[in-house]
Amino acid sequence: MANILDAIIIGQGLAGTALSHLFISQNISFKIISADEISSSSKIAAGIINPIVTKRYVPVWRATEFMDFCHQFYTKIEENLEEEFYHQKNIYKIIGSAEEQAFYQLRFQKEILLKEYANEEIIKLDTDKINAPFGAIELKNTSKLTVEKYLEISKNYFQKMELIFNENFNKDVLRIENNLVYYKGLIAKKIIFCEGYLAIKNDLFPKLKFNLVKGELIQFRSKELQLDKILNKQLYIVPNGDDMYTAGATYEWKELNEHVTKKGIEILQNDLSKIIKTPFEIIQSKAGIRPATIDRRPILGFLANNSCIGILNGLGTRGAMLAPLLANELLQNMVNATPIHIDCDVNRFG
Ligand SMILES: Cc1cc2nc3c(=O)[nH]c(=O)nc-3n(C[C@H](O)[C@H](O)[C@H](O)COP(=O)(O)OP(=O)(O)OC[C@H]3O[C@@H](n4cnc5c(N)ncnc54)[C@H](O)[C@@H]3O)c2cc1C
């Protein structure tokens, strides 16, 4: 009989990758099944890690916990793998009006966390290059994960450890009996689904309530822009080095597919021309579907009626920031029976 693994993970996006690294660190035995040809919103994510909702200047849910854990996590993985993909990068949030300036100053006095993640003073940007007559706020302690590189390097590492199968998971072959999971030659105590938006097709979780959001972004070149911080005003403009930038993203709730569209590119191009004054050339565009939920909270834990079946999903627009801590909470639940946070428990949907 094959060895009994602690777990099988389905999917190697931001969710499955964080969980896999943490499993390795805790000597939990597992295998990953993930198909390169199946879409992954992680592969196109801009990788911005920012705990402040810049429209209203409020911190996101559990901001400090997520930020502290993800910083520690990505730094450690970089060290272990001797690679660089996580960079501290401040964000210039462009202010749109005098009213917004006053609103920000009020928020800064009221919101303790803003002091940790933003400077009080409003700064001037180079208005020859950037359209910012009311200045900008500098968000600090924010960062950028080069997601594609992080995923690729992690995949190579998992491959070397013979932990990952590049194949399409076939639910028809899955069998769960006497608290054990059987899949092809594998036997495990748990199966944990990290499938991103494709969870909507997984009939093991018929009650989940997603509110999926398609997003498009563009990659452009601008020699003259010479930007080293992230810019934000409606759009994010992320410097990638060598005069290349990512700008995004759009939000589309109705036409949920992964195709880039003329309309999406036009919106981005138009918004971009309102922010930067330098010439730019669009090189590429990409589209993906964010696994957002109806209550804007992640989905985590094991099913109440079958504790062999687990999930880490619902990362929405902030997978890079959320995935490490949530993966750790799932691990703690599995190993030490630590309860899952009530707001993100998979069983909350009834
Ligand atoms: C345009 C855009 C920009 C974004 N920008 C940011 C950003 O700047 N910062 C940020 O934090 N987040 C960003 N996001 C959100 C981020 O992409 C998501 O939160 C995150 O990628 C979700 O990760 P996941 O692992 O849950 O899902 P996914 O990345 O979709 O991963 C799912 C994995 O499961 C695999 N899979 C699914 N079904 C099967 C199957 N049957 N068999 C085998 N494998 C399977 C897929 O191949 C994939 O590897 C952005 C999203 C979009 C669309």
The ligand as an SDF file (V2000), in Angstrom:
LIG
                    3D

 53 58  0  0  0  0  0  0  0  0999 V2000
   -6.0100   41.7700  -13.5570 C   0  0  0  0  0  0  0  0  0  0  0  0
   -5.7360   41.2820  -12.1620 C   0  0  0  0  0  0  0  0  0  0  0  0
   -4.8090   41.9620  -11.3740 C   0  0  0  0  0  0  0  0  0  0  0  0
   -4.5490   41.5260  -10.0740 C   0  0  0  0  0  0  0  0  0  0  0  0
   -3.6230   42.2050   -9.3350 N   0  0  0  0  0  0  0  0  0  0  0  0
   -3.3560   41.8090   -8.0620 C   0  0  0  0  0  0  0  0  0  0  0  0
   -2.3880   42.4810   -7.2870 C   0  0  0  0  0  0  0  0  0  0  0  0
   -1.7490   43.4330   -7.7290 O   0  0  0  0  0  0  0  0  0  0  0  0
   -2.1640   42.0330   -6.0090 N   0  0  0  0  0  0  0  0  0  0  0  0
   -2.8310   40.9600   -5.4920 C   0  0  0  0  0  0  0  0  0  0  0  0
   -2.5880   40.5930   -4.3460 O   0  0  0  0  0  0  0  0  0  0  0  0
   -3.7690   40.3080   -6.2180 N   0  0  0  0  0  0  0  0  0  0  0  0
   -4.0470   40.7050   -7.4710 C   0  0  0  0  0  0  0  0  0  0  0  0
   -4.9980   40.0530   -8.2100 N   0  0  0  0  0  0  0  0  0  0  0  0
   -5.7940   39.0010   -7.5490 C   0  0  0  0  0  0  0  0  0  0  0  0
   -5.0330   37.6840   -7.5040 C   0  0  0  0  0  0  0  0  0  0  0  0
   -4.7060   37.3460   -8.8180 O   0  0  0  0  0  0  0  0  0  0  0  0
   -5.8890   36.5950   -6.8370 C   0  0  0  0  0  0  0  0  0  0  0  0
   -6.2720   36.9960   -5.5470 O   0  0  0  0  0  0  0  0  0  0  0  0
   -5.0950   35.3050   -6.6940 C   0  0  0  0  0  0  0  0  0  0  0  0
   -4.3660   35.0560   -7.8490 O   0  0  0  0  0  0  0  0  0  0  0  0
   -5.9560   34.0930   -6.4160 C   0  0  0  0  0  0  0  0  0  0  0  0
   -5.0800   33.0010   -6.2550 O   0  0  0  0  0  0  0  0  0  0  0  0
   -5.5860   31.5050   -6.1860 P   0  0  0  0  0  0  0  0  0  0  0  0
   -4.3980   30.6650   -5.9040 O   0  0  0  0  0  0  0  0  0  0  0  0
   -6.7500   31.4130   -5.2570 O   0  0  0  0  0  0  0  0  0  0  0  0
   -6.1800   31.2010   -7.6410 O   0  0  0  0  0  0  0  0  0  0  0  0
   -5.4450   30.9810   -9.0450 P   0  0  0  0  0  0  0  0  0  0  0  0
   -4.3130   31.8770   -9.2120 O   0  0  0  0  0  0  0  0  0  0  0  0
   -6.5110   31.0340  -10.0840 O   0  0  0  0  0  0  0  0  0  0  0  0
   -4.8650   29.5280   -8.9520 O   0  0  0  0  0  0  0  0  0  0  0  0
   -5.6430   28.3690   -9.1220 C   0  0  0  0  0  0  0  0  0  0  0  0
   -4.7250   27.2310   -9.4790 C   0  0  0  0  0  0  0  0  0  0  0  0
   -5.4790   26.0250   -9.5450 O   0  0  0  0  0  0  0  0  0  0  0  0
   -5.1690   25.3280  -10.7430 C   0  0  0  0  0  0  0  0  0  0  0  0
   -6.3430   24.5240  -11.0670 N   0  0  0  0  0  0  0  0  0  0  0  0
   -7.6410   24.8980  -11.0580 C   0  0  0  0  0  0  0  0  0  0  0  0
   -8.4340   23.8520  -11.4010 N   0  0  0  0  0  0  0  0  0  0  0  0
   -7.5960   22.7960  -11.6020 C   0  0  0  0  0  0  0  0  0  0  0  0
   -7.7920   21.4260  -11.9930 C   0  0  0  0  0  0  0  0  0  0  0  0
   -9.0060   20.9210  -12.2270 N   0  0  0  0  0  0  0  0  0  0  0  0
   -6.7140   20.6360  -12.1270 N   0  0  0  0  0  0  0  0  0  0  0  0
   -5.4680   21.1150  -11.8960 C   0  0  0  0  0  0  0  0  0  0  0  0
   -5.2130   22.3950  -11.5420 N   0  0  0  0  0  0  0  0  0  0  0  0
   -6.2680   23.2250  -11.3970 C   0  0  0  0  0  0  0  0  0  0  0  0
   -4.8260   26.4340  -11.7460 C   0  0  0  0  0  0  0  0  0  0  0  0
   -4.0120   25.9630  -12.7660 O   0  0  0  0  0  0  0  0  0  0  0  0
   -4.0690   27.4110  -10.8320 C   0  0  0  0  0  0  0  0  0  0  0  0
   -2.7190   27.0380  -10.7190 O   0  0  0  0  0  0  0  0  0  0  0  0
   -5.2530   40.4230   -9.5270 C   0  0  0  0  0  0  0  0  0  0  0  0
   -6.1510   39.7230  -10.3370 C   0  0  0  0  0  0  0  0  0  0  0  0
   -6.3970   40.1450  -11.6350 C   0  0  0  0  0  0  0  0  0  0  0  0
   -7.3750   39.3850  -12.4750 C   0  0  0  0  0  0  0  0  0  0  0  0
  1  2  1  0
  2  3  1  0
  2 52  2  0
  3  4  2  0
  4  5  1  0
  4 50  1  0
  5  6  2  0
  6  7  1  0
  6 13  1  0
  7  8  2  0
  7  9  1  0
  9 10  1  0
 10 11  2  0
 10 12  1  0
 12 13  2  0
 13 14  1  0
 14 15  1  0
 14 50  1  0
 15 16  1  0
 16 17  1  0
 16 18  1  0
 18 19  1  0
 18 20  1  0
 20 21  1  0
 20 22  1  0
 22 23  1  0
 23 24  1  0
 24 25  2  0
 24 26  1  0
 24 27  1  0
 27 28  1  0
 28 29  2  0
 28 30  1  0
 28 31  1  0
 31 32  1  0
 32 33  1  0
 33 34  1  0
 33 48  1  0
 34 35  1  0
 35 36  1  0
 35 46  1  0
 36 37  1  0
 36 45  1  0
 37 38  2  0
 38 39  1  0
 39 40  1  0
 39 45  2  0
 40 41  1  0
 40 42  2  0
 42 43  1  0
 43 44  2  0
 44 45  1  0
 46 47  1  0
 46 48  1  0
 48 49  1  0
 50 51  2  0
 51 52  1  0
 52 53  1  0
M  END
$$$$
